[in-house]
Amino acid sequence: MKKIIPLVVIATFLSCNKNNDKADGYGNFEATEVTISSEANGKIEFLNLEEGAVLEPQTQVGLVDTTQLYLSKLQLMASKNTIFSKSANVTSQKSVLQEQLKTAMIEKNRIHNMFTENSATKRQVDEIDGKVKVIEEQIKSVGTQNTPIVSDAKSVDVQITKINDQIAKSKIINPIIGTVLAKYVEANEVTAFGKPLYKIADISAMELRVYISEKQLTSVKIGQKVTVKVDGVEEMKSYSGTISWIAAQAEFTPKIIQTKEERANLVYAVKVKVKNDGSLKIGMPAEMWIN
């Protein structure tokens, strides 16, 4: 009996130690990758970025040739000036007629007063009234002539605004902070609308997607702190992680994660957010340990 007991204790200890060495979840690191595409057609004048470079948001990193757009804008501005000169001519005519109307109205009041005093004839009254009406109609006619001119000017303004928008979109502006993962084009190449230019992702904080069984669901919750381990040179390297998302529905274990026997099991996906010290890469395998 004295020889058997130690063997049982050792066996039990080894069995417990083996279970404790098993992680609670396995998976790979991922990050939200954004592919930046061209919003203009033409030759790329410059593209100042390289793979691995960290870019700040709202930073111009490139430019697509805007020569033709600029020339079109100059042509539209010249057309607008021509339209304005026509409008100025019409406005000048209207001003002259308004002065004539002002003089005619003074004359009309004078003759009407004279007619009241029997110093003017009915014919003179009718003549001055007719003259005032003619001038008023001429003013209306001139105003009508200016309406299509104003419409043409507004149409040109819309076209100029459209050109300005195209020129602005010819500037390649980086939208988010992140690291350049891939570069698809070089300066002096011709690009087109929608053509990918480069791919970027914010890898300052990575997400580890792991899969756990239904029995483990009660052990995890959003906001919970866990330990994440990755392979090191001599031993596994540990990171502090926070559970940021738990799937609402079960799914079959991905083929890349488990053995053939375990792939038929239903599991739940869990995302763990981990601050990256520069060692973590997209696709790197890792383990999750519930503290």
C-alpha positions in Angstrom: 0.0 0.0 0.0 2.8 2.4 0.8 4.2 2.0 -2.7 0.8 2.4 -4.5 -0.4 5.6 -2.8 2.4 7.8 -4.2 1.8 6.5 -7.7 -1.9 7.4 -7.5 -1.0 10.8 -6.2 1.5 11.4 -9.0 -1.0 10.2 -11.6 -3.7 12.4 -10.3 -1.4 15.4 -10.2 -0.3 14.8 -13.8 -3.9 14.5 -14.9 -4.9 17.8 -13.3 -1.8 19.5 -14.7 -2.5 18.3 -18.2 -6.1 19.8 -18.0 -4.8 23.1 -16.7 -2.4 23.3 -19.6 -5.2 23.4 -22.1 -6.3 26.8 -23.3 -10.0 27.8 -23.3 -10.0 28.9 -26.9 -7.9 28.9 -30.1 -8.0 31.3 -33.0 -6.3 33.9 -35.2 -5.7 37.6 -35.0 -7.6 39.8 -37.3 -8.1 43.5 -38.0 -10.5 45.6 -40.1 -8.8 46.0 -43.5 -9.8 49.0 -45.7 -9.0 49.1 -49.4 -8.5 52.6 -50.6 -9.6 53.1 -54.3 -9.2 55.9 -56.8 -12.0 58.4 -57.1 -10.6 59.9 -60.3 -9.3 58.9 -63.8 -5.9 59.7 -65.0 -2.1 59.5 -64.4 -0.9 59.3 -60.8 1.3 62.3 -60.2 2.7 61.0 -56.9 1.9 58.4 -54.2 3.9 58.9 -51.1 3.5 55.7 -49.1 5.2 52.3 -48.7 4.1 49.0 -47.2 4.5 49.1 -43.5 4.2 52.8 -43.2 1.9 54.3 -40.6 -0.4 56.9 -42.0 -2.4 59.6 -40.1 -6.1 60.3 -41.0 -7.0 63.1 -43.5 -3.4 63.1 -44.8 -2.9 63.6 -48.6 -0.7 60.8 -49.8 -1.1 61.1 -53.6 -2.6 63.0 -56.5 -4.2 62.1 -59.8 -3.5 64.5 -62.7 -6.1 67.4 -62.8 -4.9 69.3 -65.9 -7.9 68.5 -68.0 -10.3 69.3 -65.1 -8.6 72.6 -64.5 -8.9 73.6 -68.2 -12.6 72.7 -68.2 -13.0 74.9 -65.2 -11.3 77.8 -66.9 -13.6 77.4 -69.9 -16.7 77.4 -67.7 -15.5 80.5 -65.9 -15.1 82.3 -69.2 -18.6 81.3 -70.2 -19.9 82.6 -66.9 -18.2 86.0 -67.5 -19.9 86.2 -71.0 -23.2 85.4 -69.4 -22.7 88.1 -66.7 -21.9 90.7 -69.4 -25.2 89.9 -71.1 -27.0 90.3 -67.7 -25.2 93.6 -67.1 -26.4 94.9 -70.4 -30.0 93.9 -69.6 -29.6 95.5 -66.1 -28.3 98.7 -67.7 -31.3 98.8 -70.0 -33.7 98.3 -67.1 -32.0 101.2 -65.2 -32.5 103.5 -68.2 -36.1 102.6 -68.5 -36.7 103.1 -64.7 -35.2 106.6 -65.0 -37.5 107.3 -68.0 -40.5 106.0 -66.0 -39.6 108.2 -63.0 -39.6 111.3 -65.4 -42.8 110.2 -67.1 -44.5 109.7 -63.7 -43.6 113.3 -62.7 -45.0 114.5 -66.0 -48.1 112.4 -65.6 -48.8 113.9 -62.1 -48.3 117.5 -63.5 -50.7 117.0 -66.5 -53.3 115.3 -64.3 -53.2 118.4 -62.0 -53.5 120.7 -64.9 -56.4 118.7 -66.3 -58.1 119.1 -62.9 -57.7 122.9 -63.2 -58.9 122.8 -66.8 -55.4 123.8 -68.0 -54.8 120.5 -70.0 -56.8 118.6 -72.5 -58.0 115.0 -72.2 -55.7 114.1 -75.1 -52.7 115.2 -73.2 -53.8 113.1 -70.2 -54.3 110.0 -72.5 -50.9 110.5 -74.1 -49.0 110.7 -70.8 -50.9 107.7 -69.4 -50.1 105.7 -72.5 -46.4 106.7 -72.3 -46.2 105.5 -68.7 -47.8 102.1 -69.6 -45.4 101.6 -72.5 -42.4 102.2 -70.3 -43.8 99.8 -67.6 -44.2 97.1 -70.3 -40.7 97.7 -71.5 -39.4 97.2 -68.0 -41.3 93.9 -67.7 -40.0 92.8 -71.0 -36.4 93.5 -70.1 -36.9 91.6 -66.8 -38.2 88.6 -68.8 -35.0 88.7 -70.9 -32.8 88.5 -67.8 -34.5 85.4 -66.5 -32.9 82.9 -68.9 -29.6 84.6 -68.5 -29.7 84.1 -64.8 -30.7 80.4 -65.3 -27.7 79.9 -67.6 -25.4 81.5 -65.0 -26.8 79.0 -62.3 -26.3 76.1 -64.7 -22.6 77.1 -65.2 -22.2 77.4 -61.4 -23.4 73.9 -61.0 -20.9 72.6 -63.6 -18.1 74.5 -61.9 -19.1 73.0 -58.5 -19.0 69.6 -60.1 -15.5 70.2 -61.5 -14.3 71.4 -58.1 -15.6 68.2 -56.5 -13.7 66.1 -59.2 -10.5 68.1 -58.5 -10.9 67.5 -54.8 -11.4 63.8 -55.3 -8.3 63.7 -57.5 -6.4 64.2 -54.2 -5.7 60.8 -52.6 -6.6 61.4 -48.9 -5.9 58.7 -46.4 -9.2 58.3 -44.4 -8.0 56.4 -41.2 -5.0 56.0 -39.0 -3.3 52.7 -39.7 -0.5 50.7 -41.3 -0.2 50.2 -45.0 -0.6 46.4 -45.6 -0.3 46.4 -49.4 0.4 48.9 -52.2 -1.1 48.1 -55.6 0.1 51.0 -57.9 3.0 53.3 -58.3 3.5 56.9 -59.4 3.1 57.6 -63.2 0.7 54.7 -63.6 -2.7 55.4 -65.1 -5.6 54.7 -62.7 -9.4 54.7 -63.0 -12.4 55.3 -60.8 -12.7 52.4 -58.3 -9.3 50.9 -59.0 -7.6 49.8 -55.7 -4.6 51.9 -54.7 -3.5 50.4 -51.4 -4.8 48.5 -48.3 -4.6 49.9 -44.8 -5.6 48.6 -41.3 -5.4 49.9 -37.8 -3.3 47.2 -36.1 -2.5 49.2 -32.9 -5.3 47.1 -31.3 -5.9 43.6 -32.7 -8.9 41.3 -32.3 -8.4 37.6 -31.6 -11.3 35.5 -32.9 -11.6 32.3 -30.9 -14.3 29.6 -30.6 -15.7 28.2 -27.4 -18.2 25.5 -26.5 -21.7 26.0 -25.2 -20.5 24.9 -21.7 -17.9 27.7 -21.7 -20.5 30.4 -22.4 -21.3 30.9 -18.7 -17.6 31.6 -18.1 -17.3 34.6 -20.4 -19.0 38.0 -20.8 -18.4 41.2 -22.7 -15.8 43.4 -21.0 -14.2 40.4 -19.2 -10.4 40.4 -18.9 -8.6 37.3 -20.3 -5.1 36.3 -21.1 -3.9 35.8 -24.6 -0.9 33.8 -25.4 1.2 33.5 -28.6 4.2 31.3 -29.5 7.6 32.7 -28.5 11.2 31.7 -29.0 11.5 29.7 -25.8 8.1 30.1 -24.1 4.7 31.5 -24.9 4.3 35.3 -24.7 1.3 36.6 -22.7 -0.9 39.6 -23.4 -3.9 41.1 -21.5 -7.1 41.0 -23.5 -10.7 42.1 -23.2 -13.7 40.3 -24.6 -15.4 42.7 -27.0 -18.0 40.5 -28.7 -19.8 37.1 -28.2 -21.7 35.6 -31.1 -25.5 35.3 -30.5 -25.8 32.0 -32.5 -23.8 28.8 -32.6 -21.9 27.6 -35.7 -19.8 24.6 -36.7 -16.2 24.9 -35.7 -14.1 26.2 -38.7 -12.0 23.5 -40.4 -8.8 25.5 -39.8 -9.2 25.5 -36.0 -9.9 21.9 -34.8 -9.3 18.3 -35.6 -11.6 16.3 -37.9 -13.6 14.9 -34.9 -14.1 18.3 -33.3 -15.2 20.1 -36.5 -18.7 18.7 -36.1 -19.1 20.5 -32.8 -21.3 23.6 -32.4 -19.3 26.5 -31.0 -19.7 30.2 -30.4 -17.3 32.8 -31.8 -15.7 35.3 -29.4 -13.6 38.3 -30.1 -10.9 39.4 -27.7 -9.4 42.9 -28.1 -5.6 43.0 -27.5 -3.3 46.0 -27.5 -0.5 45.4 -30.1 3.1 46.0 -29.0 4.2 45.5 -32.6 4.7 41.8 -32.5 1.1 40.7 -33.3 0.3 40.2 -37.0 -2.9 39.6 -38.9 -3.5 35.8 -39.2 -1.2 34.9 -36.3 -2.5 32.0 -34.2 -3.1 32.5 -30.5 -4.8 31.1 -27.4 -7.3 32.5 -25.0 -7.0 31.7 -21.3 -9.9 32.7 -19.0 -8.3 34.2 -15.9 
